[in-house]
Amino acid sequence: MELKEIRNKSIEELNETVKDLKKQIEDSMEGIILGKDKNLRKVRAIRKDLARVLTVKNEQEKENSIVKNEEESE
């Protein structure tokens, strides 16, 4: 997942993406445990994507709270 792609999403879309990525990790781990899948790199890549999405989400939430606080103080 490209960082540009992630940054263009709204917070609601990022929340949905987080849910999807967590589900993908869960499914991949289940496949590994059951012996259906042996690709651990896939899980690592999904975790990195999840970290990127959560980072951008937190950045956007902080920006929104700063803007909100500035508007209230004026």
N, CA, C and O atoms as a CHARMM CRD file, in Angstrom:
* protein
*
  296
    1    1 MET  N      0.84900  -1.16600   0.00000 PROA 1      0.00000
    2    1 MET  CA     0.00000   0.00000   0.00000 PROA 1      0.00000
    3    1 MET  C      0.90100   1.23700   0.00000 PROA 1      0.00000
    4    1 MET  O      1.80800   1.35900   0.82300 PROA 1      0.00000
    5    2 GLU  N      0.64000   2.13200  -0.91700 PROA 2      0.00000
    6    2 GLU  CA     1.43600   3.35000  -1.06000 PROA 2      0.00000
    7    2 GLU  C      1.07300   4.36900   0.02100 PROA 2      0.00000
    8    2 GLU  O     -0.08300   4.46500   0.43200 PROA 2      0.00000
    9    3 LEU  N      2.06100   5.11700   0.46900 PROA 3      0.00000
   10    3 LEU  CA     1.83100   6.12900   1.49400 PROA 3      0.00000
   11    3 LEU  C      0.93800   7.24800   0.96000 PROA 3      0.00000
   12    3 LEU  O      0.10000   7.77500   1.69200 PROA 3      0.00000
   13    4 LYS  N      1.11400   7.61400  -0.31500 PROA 4      0.00000
   14    4 LYS  CA     0.26100   8.64200  -0.92600 PROA 4      0.00000
   15    4 LYS  C     -1.19700   8.21100  -0.89400 PROA 4      0.00000
   16    4 LYS  O     -2.09300   9.00500  -0.60900 PROA 4      0.00000
   17    5 GLU  N     -1.40800   6.95500  -1.18800 PROA 5      0.00000
   18    5 GLU  CA    -2.74700   6.37900  -1.19700 PROA 5      0.00000
   19    5 GLU  C     -3.37700   6.46100   0.19900 PROA 5      0.00000
   20    5 GLU  O     -4.56000   6.77200   0.33800 PROA 5      0.00000
   21    6 ILE  N     -2.58400   6.18300   1.21100 PROA 6      0.00000
   22    6 ILE  CA    -3.07000   6.20700   2.59200 PROA 6      0.00000
   23    6 ILE  C     -3.38700   7.63600   3.02100 PROA 6      0.00000
   24    6 ILE  O     -4.41800   7.88000   3.64800 PROA 6      0.00000
   25    7 ARG  N     -2.51700   8.57000   2.69000 PROA 7      0.00000
   26    7 ARG  CA    -2.69700   9.96300   3.11400 PROA 7      0.00000
   27    7 ARG  C     -3.92500  10.61900   2.48900 PROA 7      0.00000
   28    7 ARG  O     -4.45300  11.58400   3.04100 PROA 7      0.00000
   29    8 ASN  N     -4.38600  10.11500   1.35300 PROA 8      0.00000
   30    8 ASN  CA    -5.54800  10.68700   0.68200 PROA 8      0.00000
   31    8 ASN  C     -6.87100  10.21200   1.27800 PROA 8      0.00000
   32    8 ASN  O     -7.93200  10.70600   0.89400 PROA 8      0.00000
   33    9 LYS  N     -6.82400   9.27600   2.19600 PROA 9      0.00000
   34    9 LYS  CA    -8.04800   8.73200   2.78200 PROA 9      0.00000
   35    9 LYS  C     -8.48200   9.55400   3.99300 PROA 9      0.00000
   36    9 LYS  O     -7.66700  10.18400   4.66700 PROA 9      0.00000
   37   10 SER  N     -9.78800   9.52900   4.24700 PROA 10     0.00000
   38   10 SER  CA   -10.32400  10.19700   5.43300 PROA 10     0.00000
   39   10 SER  C    -10.13900   9.27700   6.64300 PROA 10     0.00000
   40   10 SER  O     -9.75900   8.11400   6.50300 PROA 10     0.00000
   41   11 ILE  N    -10.41200   9.81500   7.82000 PROA 11     0.00000
   42   11 ILE  CA   -10.24700   9.02500   9.04700 PROA 11     0.00000
   43   11 ILE  C    -11.19300   7.82300   9.05100 PROA 11     0.00000
   44   11 ILE  O    -10.81900   6.74300   9.51000 PROA 11     0.00000
   45   12 GLU  N    -12.41000   8.00200   8.54600 PROA 12     0.00000
   46   12 GLU  CA   -13.36500   6.89800   8.48900 PROA 12     0.00000
   47   12 GLU  C    -12.86100   5.79300   7.56600 PROA 12     0.00000
   48   12 GLU  O    -12.96900   4.60800   7.88400 PROA 12     0.00000
   49   13 GLU  N    -12.31000   6.19100   6.42100 PROA 13     0.00000
   50   13 GLU  CA   -11.75800   5.20500   5.49100 PROA 13     0.00000
   51   13 GLU  C    -10.55300   4.49500   6.10300 PROA 13     0.00000
   52   13 GLU  O    -10.35400   3.29900   5.89000 PROA 13     0.00000
   53   14 LEU  N     -9.75900   5.23300   6.85700 PROA 14     0.00000
   54   14 LEU  CA    -8.60400   4.62900   7.52300 PROA 14     0.00000
   55   14 LEU  C     -9.05200   3.61600   8.57200 PROA 14     0.00000
   56   14 LEU  O     -8.42700   2.56800   8.73600 PROA 14     0.00000
   57   15 ASN  N    -10.13700   3.93000   9.28200 PROA 15     0.00000
   58   15 ASN  CA   -10.66700   2.98000  10.26600 PROA 15     0.00000
   59   15 ASN  C    -11.08400   1.67700   9.59000 PROA 15     0.00000
   60   15 ASN  O    -10.82500   0.59300  10.11300 PROA 15     0.00000
   61   16 GLU  N    -11.73000   1.78300   8.42600 PROA 16     0.00000
   62   16 GLU  CA   -12.13200   0.59900   7.67500 PROA 16     0.00000
   63   16 GLU  C    -10.90400  -0.18500   7.20300 PROA 16     0.00000
   64   16 GLU  O    -10.88900  -1.41500   7.24100 PROA 16     0.00000
   65   17 THR  N     -9.88500   0.53900   6.76300 PROA 17     0.00000
   66   17 THR  CA    -8.65600  -0.10400   6.31100 PROA 17     0.00000
   67   17 THR  C     -7.98800  -0.84500   7.46300 PROA 17     0.00000
   68   17 THR  O     -7.46900  -1.94600   7.27700 PROA 17     0.00000
   69   18 VAL  N     -7.99800  -0.24700   8.65100 PROA 18     0.00000
   70   18 VAL  CA    -7.42300  -0.90400   9.83400 PROA 18     0.00000
   71   18 VAL  C     -8.15700  -2.21400  10.10900 PROA 18     0.00000
   72   18 VAL  O     -7.52600  -3.24000  10.36300 PROA 18     0.00000
   73   19 LYS  N     -9.48100  -2.17800  10.06100 PROA 19     0.00000
   74   19 LYS  CA   -10.26600  -3.39400  10.29200 PROA 19     0.00000
   75   19 LYS  C     -9.92300  -4.46800   9.26500 PROA 19     0.00000
   76   19 LYS  O     -9.74500  -5.63600   9.61000 PROA 19     0.00000
   77   20 ASP  N     -9.83300  -4.05800   7.99300 PROA 20     0.00000
   78   20 ASP  CA    -9.51500  -5.00900   6.92700 PROA 20     0.00000
   79   20 ASP  C     -8.13100  -5.62700   7.11500 PROA 20     0.00000
   80   20 ASP  O     -7.95900  -6.83600   6.95500 PROA 20     0.00000
   81   21 LEU  N     -7.14900  -4.79800   7.45500 PROA 21     0.00000
   82   21 LEU  CA    -5.78900  -5.30200   7.63400 PROA 21     0.00000
   83   21 LEU  C     -5.70000  -6.24900   8.82500 PROA 21     0.00000
   84   21 LEU  O     -5.00700  -7.26400   8.75800 PROA 21     0.00000
   85   22 LYS  N     -6.39400  -5.92600   9.91200 PROA 22     0.00000
   86   22 LYS  CA    -6.39100  -6.81800  11.07500 PROA 22     0.00000
   87   22 LYS  C     -7.02000  -8.16600  10.72100 PROA 22     0.00000
   88   22 LYS  O     -6.55700  -9.21500  11.17000 PROA 22     0.00000
   89   23 LYS  N     -8.07500  -8.12400   9.91600 PROA 23     0.00000
   90   23 LYS  CA    -8.73000  -9.35700   9.46800 PROA 23     0.00000
   91   23 LYS  C     -7.78500 -10.16500   8.58200 PROA 23     0.00000
   92   23 LYS  O     -7.73100 -11.39100   8.68600 PROA 23     0.00000
   93   24 GLN  N     -7.03900  -9.48300   7.71200 PROA 24     0.00000
   94   24 GLN  CA    -6.07600 -10.17000   6.84900 PROA 24     0.00000
   95   24 GLN  C     -4.97900 -10.84300   7.67500 PROA 24     0.00000
   96   24 GLN  O     -4.57500 -11.96800   7.38200 PROA 24     0.00000
   97   25 ILE  N     -4.50400 -10.14900   8.70300 PROA 25     0.00000
   98   25 ILE  CA    -3.47600 -10.73400   9.57600 PROA 25     0.00000
   99   25 ILE  C     -4.03000 -11.97300  10.26700 PROA 25     0.00000
  100   25 ILE  O     -3.37100 -13.01100  10.33400 PROA 25     0.00000
  101   26 GLU  N     -5.24200 -11.84900  10.77500 PROA 26     0.00000
  102   26 GLU  CA    -5.87500 -12.97300  11.46500 PROA 26     0.00000
  103   26 GLU  C     -6.02500 -14.17100  10.52300 PROA 26     0.00000
  104   26 GLU  O     -5.71100 -15.30100  10.89600 PROA 26     0.00000
  105   27 ASP  N     -6.50400 -13.92000   9.31400 PROA 27     0.00000
  106   27 ASP  CA    -6.69200 -15.00200   8.34800 PROA 27     0.00000
  107   27 ASP  C     -5.35900 -15.63700   7.94900 PROA 27     0.00000
  108   27 ASP  O     -5.25700 -16.85800   7.82700 PROA 27     0.00000
  109   28 SER  N     -4.35200 -14.80700   7.74700 PROA 28     0.00000
  110   28 SER  CA    -3.03600 -15.32500   7.36100 PROA 28     0.00000
  111   28 SER  C     -2.43100 -16.16700   8.47700 PROA 28     0.00000
  112   28 SER  O     -1.86800 -17.23000   8.21800 PROA 28     0.00000
  113   29 MET  N     -2.54200 -15.70000   9.71100 PROA 29     0.00000
  114   29 MET  CA    -2.00600 -16.45500  10.84200 PROA 29     0.00000
  115   29 MET  C     -2.74900 -17.78300  11.00500 PROA 29     0.00000
  116   29 MET  O     -2.14400 -18.81000  11.31400 PROA 29     0.00000
  117   30 GLU  N     -4.05200 -17.74900  10.79600 PROA 30     0.00000
  118   30 GLU  CA    -4.83300 -18.97700  10.87700 PROA 30     0.00000
  119   30 GLU  C     -4.36600 -19.97200   9.81300 PROA 30     0.00000
  120   30 GLU  O     -4.23200 -21.16600  10.08400 PROA 30     0.00000
  121   31 GLY  N     -4.12100 -19.47000   8.60800 PROA 31     0.00000
  122   31 GLY  CA    -3.63100 -20.33200   7.53600 PROA 31     0.00000
  123   31 GLY  C     -2.27400 -20.92400   7.84900 PROA 31     0.00000
  124   31 GLY  O     -2.00700 -22.08400   7.53500 PROA 31     0.00000
  125   32 ILE  N     -1.41200 -20.12600   8.47000 PROA 32     0.00000
  126   32 ILE  CA    -0.08100 -20.61400   8.83500 PROA 32     0.00000
  127   32 ILE  C     -0.18800 -21.68600   9.91500 PROA 32     0.00000
  128   32 ILE  O      0.48300 -22.71600   9.84600 PROA 32     0.00000
  129   33 ILE  N     -1.03300 -21.43700  10.90900 PROA 33     0.00000
  130   33 ILE  CA    -1.19800 -22.39700  12.00600 PROA 33     0.00000
  131   33 ILE  C     -1.76800 -23.72000  11.49600 PROA 33     0.00000
  132   33 ILE  O     -1.35200 -24.79500  11.92700 PROA 33     0.00000
  133   34 LEU  N     -2.72200 -23.62500  10.57500 PROA 34     0.00000
  134   34 LEU  CA    -3.34500 -24.83700  10.04000 PROA 34     0.00000
  135   34 LEU  C     -2.49200 -25.51400   8.97100 PROA 34     0.00000
  136   34 LEU  O     -2.82200 -26.60900   8.51600 PROA 34     0.00000
  137   35 GLY  N     -1.40900 -24.87500   8.57200 PROA 35     0.00000
  138   35 GLY  CA    -0.51500 -25.47400   7.59400 PROA 35     0.00000
  139   35 GLY  C     -0.90300 -25.21400   6.15300 PROA 35     0.00000
  140   35 GLY  O     -0.29200 -25.77300   5.24300 PROA 35     0.00000
  141   36 LYS  N     -1.90500 -24.37900   5.92500 PROA 36     0.00000
  142   36 LYS  CA    -2.33600 -24.07000   4.56200 PROA 36     0.00000
  143   36 LYS  C     -1.39200 -23.08800   3.88300 PROA 36     0.00000
  144   36 LYS  O     -1.23600 -23.10200   2.66200 PROA 36     0.00000
  145   37 ASP  N     -0.76500 -22.23800   4.68800 PROA 37     0.00000
  146   37 ASP  CA     0.08800 -21.18400   4.14900 PROA 37     0.00000
  147   37 ASP  C      1.42100 -21.20800   4.88600 PROA 37     0.00000
  148   37 ASP  O      1.47000 -21.42900   6.09600 PROA 37     0.00000
  149   38 LYS  N      2.49800 -20.97700   4.14500 PROA 38     0.00000
  150   38 LYS  CA     3.81900 -20.96400   4.77400 PROA 38     0.00000
  151   38 LYS  C      4.51200 -19.62300   4.58000 PROA 38     0.00000
  152   38 LYS  O      5.69700 -19.48900   4.88500 PROA 38     0.00000
  153   39 ASN  N      3.79900 -18.64500   4.08400 PROA 39     0.00000
  154   39 ASN  CA     4.40100 -17.36600   3.74100 PROA 39     0.00000
  155   39 ASN  C      4.31100 -16.39100   4.91900 PROA 39     0.00000
  156   39 ASN  O      3.32300 -15.67100   5.05900 PROA 39     0.00000
  157   40 LEU  N      5.34000 -16.37400   5.75800 PROA 40     0.00000
  158   40 LEU  CA     5.36900 -15.46000   6.89900 PROA 40     0.00000
  159   40 LEU  C      5.64500 -14.02600   6.45800 PROA 40     0.00000
  160   40 LEU  O      5.28700 -13.08300   7.16300 PROA 40     0.00000
  161   41 ARG  N      6.26700 -13.85600   5.31400 PROA 41     0.00000
  162   41 ARG  CA     6.56400 -12.50600   4.82300 PROA 41     0.00000
  163   41 ARG  C      5.28700 -11.73100   4.52600 PROA 41     0.00000
  164   41 ARG  O      5.25200 -10.50700   4.64900 PROA 41     0.00000
  165   42 LYS  N      4.24900 -12.44600   4.13900 PROA 42     0.00000
  166   42 LYS  CA     2.96600 -11.80300   3.86300 PROA 42     0.00000
  167   42 LYS  C      2.43200 -11.14000   5.13500 PROA 42     0.00000
  168   42 LYS  O      1.94900 -10.00800   5.09300 PROA 42     0.00000
  169   43 VAL  N      2.51900 -11.83900   6.25200 PROA 43     0.00000
  170   43 VAL  CA     2.05100 -11.29800   7.53200 PROA 43     0.00000
  171   43 VAL  C      2.87900 -10.07700   7.91000 PROA 43     0.00000
  172   43 VAL  O      2.33600  -9.07400   8.37500 PROA 43     0.00000
  173   44 ARG  N      4.17900 -10.15800   7.71400 PROA 44     0.00000
  174   44 ARG  CA     5.06600  -9.04200   8.03200 PROA 44     0.00000
  175   44 ARG  C      4.70700  -7.81300   7.19200 PROA 44     0.00000
  176   44 ARG  O      4.68900  -6.69300   7.70400 PROA 44     0.00000
  177   45 ALA  N      4.42500  -8.01900   5.91400 PROA 45     0.00000
  178   45 ALA  CA     4.06500  -6.91200   5.03000 PROA 45     0.00000
  179   45 ALA  C      2.73300  -6.28900   5.44600 PROA 45     0.00000
  180   45 ALA  O      2.57800  -5.06800   5.41200 PROA 45     0.00000
  181   46 ILE  N      1.78200  -7.12300   5.83400 PROA 46     0.00000
  182   46 ILE  CA     0.47700  -6.60800   6.27100 PROA 46     0.00000
  183   46 ILE  C      0.64200  -5.80600   7.55700 PROA 46     0.00000
  184   46 ILE  O      0.01400  -4.75900   7.71800 PROA 46     0.00000
  185   47 ARG  N      1.47900  -6.28600   8.47200 PROA 47     0.00000
  186   47 ARG  CA     1.71500  -5.55800   9.72500 PROA 47     0.00000
  187   47 ARG  C      2.34300  -4.19700   9.45800 PROA 47     0.00000
  188   47 ARG  O      2.00400  -3.21100  10.11300 PROA 47     0.00000
  189   48 LYS  N      3.25400  -4.14600   8.50100 PROA 48     0.00000
  190   48 LYS  CA     3.87600  -2.86700   8.15600 PROA 48     0.00000
  191   48 LYS  C      2.84900  -1.91400   7.55800 PROA 48     0.00000
  192   48 LYS  O      2.85600  -0.72100   7.86200 PROA 48     0.00000
  193   49 ASP  N      1.96500  -2.43700   6.70500 PROA 49     0.00000
  194   49 ASP  CA     0.89700  -1.60400   6.15100 PROA 49     0.00000
  195   49 ASP  C     -0.01000  -1.09200   7.26600 PROA 49     0.00000
  196   49 ASP  O     -0.41300   0.07200   7.26300 PROA 49     0.00000
  197   50 LEU  N     -0.32500  -1.96300   8.21400 PROA 50     0.00000
  198   50 LEU  CA    -1.16600  -1.57400   9.34600 PROA 50     0.00000
  199   50 LEU  C     -0.50000  -0.46000  10.14400 PROA 50     0.00000
  200   50 LEU  O     -1.16400   0.49600  10.54600 PROA 50     0.00000
  201   51 ALA  N      0.78500  -0.57200  10.37200 PROA 51     0.00000
  202   51 ALA  CA     1.51600   0.46300  11.11100 PROA 51     0.00000
  203   51 ALA  C      1.48000   1.79100  10.35900 PROA 51     0.00000
  204   51 ALA  O      1.30500   2.84600  10.96800 PROA 51     0.00000
  205   52 ARG  N      1.64300   1.74100   9.04000 PROA 52     0.00000
  206   52 ARG  CA     1.57800   2.96800   8.23500 PROA 52     0.00000
  207   52 ARG  C      0.20600   3.62300   8.34800 PROA 52     0.00000
  208   52 ARG  O      0.10000   4.83500   8.53500 PROA 52     0.00000
  209   53 VAL  N     -0.83800   2.81300   8.23300 PROA 53     0.00000
  210   53 VAL  CA    -2.20300   3.34300   8.29400 PROA 53     0.00000
  211   53 VAL  C     -2.46700   3.95700   9.66100 PROA 53     0.00000
  212   53 VAL  O     -3.03000   5.04800   9.74700 PROA 53     0.00000
  213   54 LEU  N     -2.07300   3.27600  10.72600 PROA 54     0.00000
  214   54 LEU  CA    -2.30000   3.80400  12.07300 PROA 54     0.00000
  215   54 LEU  C     -1.51300   5.09200  12.31000 PROA 54     0.00000
  216   54 LEU  O     -1.99500   5.99800  12.99000 PROA 54     0.00000
  217   55 THR  N     -0.31200   5.17500  11.75600 PROA 55     0.00000
  218   55 THR  CA     0.49900   6.38200  11.89800 PROA 55     0.00000
  219   55 THR  C     -0.17900   7.56200  11.22400 PROA 55     0.00000
  220   55 THR  O     -0.28500   8.63800  11.81200 PROA 55     0.00000
  221   56 VAL  N     -0.63800   7.37000   9.99800 PROA 56     0.00000
  222   56 VAL  CA    -1.30800   8.45200   9.26400 PROA 56     0.00000
  223   56 VAL  C     -2.60700   8.83600   9.96200 PROA 56     0.00000
  224   56 VAL  O     -2.94300  10.01700  10.05000 PROA 56     0.00000
  225   57 LYS  N     -3.33400   7.84400  10.45600 PROA 57     0.00000
  226   57 LYS  CA    -4.58900   8.11000  11.16800 PROA 57     0.00000
  227   57 LYS  C     -4.33500   8.97300  12.40200 PROA 57     0.00000
  228   57 LYS  O     -5.05600   9.94100  12.64400 PROA 57     0.00000
  229   58 ASN  N     -3.31300   8.62500  13.18000 PROA 58     0.00000
  230   58 ASN  CA    -2.98200   9.40700  14.37300 PROA 58     0.00000
  231   58 ASN  C     -2.54000  10.81800  14.00900 PROA 58     0.00000
  232   58 ASN  O     -2.88500  11.77400  14.70400 PROA 58     0.00000
  233   59 GLU  N     -1.77800  10.95700  12.92600 PROA 59     0.00000
  234   59 GLU  CA    -1.35900  12.28900  12.47200 PROA 59     0.00000
  235   59 GLU  C     -2.57300  13.14100  12.11900 PROA 59     0.00000
  236   59 GLU  O     -2.65700  14.30500  12.50800 PROA 59     0.00000
  237   60 GLN  N     -3.50900  12.55500  11.38300 PROA 60     0.00000
  238   60 GLN  CA    -4.70000  13.29800  10.97900 PROA 60     0.00000
  239   60 GLN  C     -5.54900  13.67400  12.18600 PROA 60     0.00000
  240   60 GLN  O     -6.08400  14.78100  12.24300 PROA 60     0.00000
  241   61 GLU  N     -5.67700  12.76900  13.15000 PROA 61     0.00000
  242   61 GLU  CA    -6.46200  13.07200  14.34600 PROA 61     0.00000
  243   61 GLU  C     -5.82100  14.19700  15.14800 PROA 61     0.00000
  244   61 GLU  O     -6.52700  15.05600  15.67600 PROA 61     0.00000
  245   62 LYS  N     -4.49900  14.20400  15.24600 PROA 62     0.00000
  246   62 LYS  CA    -3.80500  15.27800  15.96100 PROA 62     0.00000
  247   62 LYS  C     -3.98100  16.60500  15.24600 PROA 62     0.00000
  248   62 LYS  O     -4.20400  17.63000  15.89000 PROA 62     0.00000
  249   63 GLU  N     -3.88100  16.60000  13.91800 PROA 63     0.00000
  250   63 GLU  CA    -4.08000  17.82600  13.14700 PROA 63     0.00000
  251   63 GLU  C     -5.48600  18.36900  13.36000 PROA 63     0.00000
  252   63 GLU  O     -5.67600  19.57100  13.54000 PROA 63     0.00000
  253   64 ASN  N     -6.47000  17.47400  13.33800 PROA 64     0.00000
  254   64 ASN  CA    -7.85500  17.89700  13.53600 PROA 64     0.00000
  255   64 ASN  C     -8.06400  18.48300  14.92500 PROA 64     0.00000
  256   64 ASN  O     -8.78400  19.47100  15.07400 PROA 64     0.00000
  257   65 SER  N     -7.45000  17.89400  15.93900 PROA 65     0.00000
  258   65 SER  CA    -7.62700  18.40800  17.29700 PROA 65     0.00000
  259   65 SER  C     -6.92500  19.75300  17.46300 PROA 65     0.00000
  260   65 SER  O     -7.42500  20.62300  18.17700 PROA 65     0.00000
  261   66 ILE  N     -5.77500  19.93600  16.81500 PROA 66     0.00000
  262   66 ILE  CA    -5.06800  21.21700  16.88700 PROA 66     0.00000
  263   66 ILE  C     -5.89100  22.30700  16.22100 PROA 66     0.00000
  264   66 ILE  O     -6.03700  23.40100  16.76700 PROA 66     0.00000
  265   67 VAL  N     -6.42700  22.01300  15.04400 PROA 67     0.00000
  266   67 VAL  CA    -7.25100  22.98900  14.32700 PROA 67     0.00000
  267   67 VAL  C     -8.49300  23.31100  15.14200 PROA 67     0.00000
  268   67 VAL  O     -8.90000  24.47000  15.22400 PROA 67     0.00000
  269   68 LYS  N     -9.09100  22.30500  15.73700 PROA 68     0.00000
  270   68 LYS  CA   -10.29100  22.49900  16.54700 PROA 68     0.00000
  271   68 LYS  C     -9.99000  23.38600  17.75500 PROA 68     0.00000
  272   68 LYS  O    -10.78100  24.26900  18.08600 PROA 68     0.00000
  273   69 ASN  N     -8.85400  23.15700  18.41500 PROA 69     0.00000
  274   69 ASN  CA    -8.46800  23.96000  19.57100 PROA 69     0.00000
  275   69 ASN  C     -8.18500  25.40400  19.17400 PROA 69     0.00000
  276   69 ASN  O     -8.52400  26.32800  19.91300 PROA 69     0.00000
  277   70 GLU  N     -7.57000  25.60300  18.02100 PROA 70     0.00000
  278   70 GLU  CA    -7.28900  26.95900  17.54500 PROA 70     0.00000
  279   70 GLU  C     -8.58100  27.70800  17.24300 PROA 70     0.00000
  280   70 GLU  O     -8.69100  28.90000  17.53100 PROA 70     0.00000
  281   71 GLU  N     -9.55700  27.01400  16.66500 PROA 71     0.00000
  282   71 GLU  CA   -10.83800  27.64500  16.35800 PROA 71     0.00000
  283   71 GLU  C    -11.57900  28.02000  17.63700 PROA 71     0.00000
  284   71 GLU  O    -12.22200  29.06800  17.69600 PROA 71     0.00000
  285   72 GLU  N    -11.49500  27.17800  18.65500 PROA 72     0.00000
  286   72 GLU  CA   -12.17600  27.45400  19.91400 PROA 72     0.00000
  287   72 GLU  C    -11.53900  28.62100  20.65400 PROA 72     0.00000
  288   72 GLU  O    -12.23200  29.37200  21.34000 PROA 72     0.00000
  289   73 SER  N    -10.23100  28.77900  20.52400 PROA 73     0.00000
  290   73 SER  CA    -9.54700  29.84900  21.23900 PROA 73     0.00000
  291   73 SER  C     -9.76900  31.21500  20.58800 PROA 73     0.00000
  292   73 SER  O     -9.56800  32.24700  21.22800 PROA 73     0.00000
  293   74 GLU  N    -10.17500  31.22300  19.34700 PROA 74     0.00000
  294   74 GLU  CA   -10.40200  32.50800  18.65500 PROA 74     0.00000
  295   74 GLU  C    -11.71700  33.08800  18.96700 PROA 74     0.00000
  296   74 GLU  O    -12.05400  34.16100  18.46600 PROA 74     0.00000
